[in-house]
Amino acid sequence: MRKRTEPTRAERMKQAIRHRQDQEKLELRQTILRAASELFLEQGYEKFSMRGLAERIGYSATTLYLYFRDKDDLLFAVVDEGFTRFERQLEAVAASKDDPWERLMALGEAYISFGLHNPAYYELMFMQRTDFLMSSKPGTQEPRITAFLVLEQTVQQAIDAGVIIPGNAKAYSDALWAQMHGIVSLAISSTDSFFQGERLREAIEAARSMIFRGLHQA
């Protein structure tokens, strides 16, 4: 049996350099996506340019084209990144709760939290380019709206457990989505702190109370 040889010092250095370069590429891609999401909202699709984005982050436009073909490709990637983060957040919250009712409430809070902490992504995903909801995820036939399956599944589990009033799980989840979206869209689009602070907190608590009274099985 041949004895396994350890990498030489030169090989270890080469691996370390490659790892650092890969990490730097990933970090730059994330920087581009964050800046692009903000710039799309500030300027709109027509005025947005790759050159303007390059100036925003301090790189040449040529560098951006190493990562994205054009601004359409970039916008698609921005929205896809937003949905990836959104879906992961909902799935993590759902996995952390055993009780169906607590899971349902936690999902609502996670949805609102995502929107409030990621307003640029949220506006592109749910307010400016809603056509992306039905477009397919890269490499799959699944539309991005499948991110909401975790909500519908939780509603169905709550119905099956007798926690909420029997009904159409899809209709219930759509109604909950509409309520959460209303809160987030008001909060991130309001000016002069109109729908912020205490008013926002009270609205969230009122929504929770309305859901409890409307759906919770006594």
SVG drawing of the C-alpha trace seen along z (x, -y; Angstrom):
<svg xmlns="http://www.w3.org/2000/svg" viewBox="-63 -63 70 65">
<polyline fill="none" stroke="black" stroke-width="0.4" points="0.0,0.0 1.4,-3.3 2.0,-5.8 0.0,-9.0 2.3,-12.0 1.6,-15.3 1.2,-18.4 4.4,-20.3 4.8,-23.8 4.4,-25.2 1.2,-23.2 -0.2,-24.4 0.6,-28.0 -1.1,-27.5 -4.2,-26.1 -4.3,-29.0 -4.0,-31.5 -6.8,-29.8 -9.0,-29.8 -8.4,-33.4 -9.1,-34.4 -12.4,-32.4 -13.4,-34.1 -12.6,-37.5 -14.6,-36.8 -17.6,-35.7 -17.3,-38.9 -17.1,-41.1 -20.1,-39.5 -22.1,-40.1 -20.9,-43.7 -22.1,-44.1 -25.5,-42.6 -26.1,-44.8 -25.0,-48.0 -27.1,-47.1 -30.2,-46.5 -29.9,-50.0 -29.1,-51.7 -32.0,-50.0 -34.4,-51.5 -32.8,-54.9 -32.6,-55.3 -35.1,-52.9 -34.4,-50.4 -34.1,-52.8 -31.5,-55.1 -29.5,-52.3 -26.2,-51.7 -23.3,-49.3 -20.9,-52.3 -22.8,-54.0 -22.7,-50.9 -19.0,-50.5 -18.5,-54.1 -20.6,-53.4 -18.4,-50.5 -15.1,-51.7 -14.4,-49.2 -14.3,-49.4 -17.3,-48.5 -15.1,-45.9 -14.8,-44.1 -18.6,-44.0 -18.9,-42.3 -16.7,-39.5 -19.6,-38.6 -22.8,-39.6 -23.6,-39.9 -25.7,-43.0 -28.0,-44.9 -30.9,-42.4 -28.7,-39.6 -27.6,-41.6 -31.2,-42.5 -32.2,-38.8 -29.3,-37.9 -30.3,-40.6 -33.8,-39.3 -32.6,-35.7 -30.3,-36.5 -33.1,-38.1 -35.4,-35.1 -32.6,-32.8 -32.1,-34.7 -35.9,-35.0 -36.5,-31.3 -33.6,-30.3 -34.9,-32.6 -38.4,-31.1 -37.2,-27.6 -34.8,-28.1 -37.7,-29.6 -40.1,-26.8 -37.5,-24.2 -37.0,-25.8 -40.6,-25.5 -42.5,-22.2 -45.9,-23.7 -47.8,-24.5 -49.4,-27.7 -46.0,-29.0 -44.4,-28.1 -47.1,-30.0 -46.7,-33.1 -42.9,-32.9 -43.1,-32.7 -45.2,-35.9 -42.6,-37.6 -39.7,-36.3 -41.5,-37.6 -41.9,-41.1 -38.3,-41.1 -36.9,-40.2 -38.8,-43.0 -37.8,-45.6 -34.2,-44.6 -33.8,-44.1 -36.0,-46.9 -34.0,-47.1 -34.4,-43.4 -38.0,-43.4 -39.1,-46.2 -37.5,-44.5 -38.9,-41.1 -42.5,-42.1 -43.2,-45.6 -41.4,-46.5 -40.7,-43.2 -43.5,-40.8 -43.1,-39.0 -40.0,-37.4 -42.3,-35.5 -43.3,-33.1 -40.0,-32.9 -37.9,-29.8 -35.1,-29.4 -31.7,-28.9 -31.3,-25.3 -34.8,-24.2 -38.4,-24.4 -39.6,-25.7 -40.9,-29.2 -39.6,-31.5 -43.0,-31.7 -42.4,-28.2 -40.6,-30.0 -44.1,-30.4 -44.8,-26.7 -43.4,-26.6 -46.2,-29.0 -48.9,-27.0 -47.5,-23.7 -47.5,-25.2 -51.1,-26.4 -52.1,-22.9 -50.3,-21.3 -52.1,-23.7 -55.4,-22.7 -54.6,-19.0 -53.6,-19.5 -56.9,-21.2 -55.1,-24.4 -56.9,-26.6 -60.3,-26.6 -60.7,-24.0 -60.5,-25.7 -58.5,-26.1 -54.8,-26.2 -53.8,-28.0 -56.4,-30.7 -55.4,-31.1 -51.7,-31.4 -52.5,-33.9 -54.5,-36.0 -51.7,-35.9 -49.2,-36.9 -51.4,-39.8 -51.5,-41.1 -47.8,-40.8 -47.0,-42.4 -49.3,-45.3 -47.4,-46.0 -44.0,-45.7 -44.8,-47.8 -46.3,-50.6 -43.3,-50.6 -40.6,-50.7 -42.4,-53.1 -43.6,-55.6 -41.9,-59.0 -41.1,-61.0 -41.4,-58.0 -45.1,-57.9 -45.4,-54.1 -42.4,-53.4 -41.5,-53.0 -44.4,-52.5 -47.1,-52.7 -45.4,-49.9 -45.0,-47.8 -48.7,-48.3 -49.8,-47.4 -47.8,-44.1 -49.3,-43.2 -52.8,-44.1 -52.3,-41.9 -51.2,-39.0 -54.3,-39.5 -56.6,-39.6 -55.0,-36.4 -55.5,-34.7 -59.2,-35.7 -59.9,-34.9 -58.1,-31.5 -57.3,-30.1 -59.4,-27.1 -60.9,-27.5"/>
</svg>
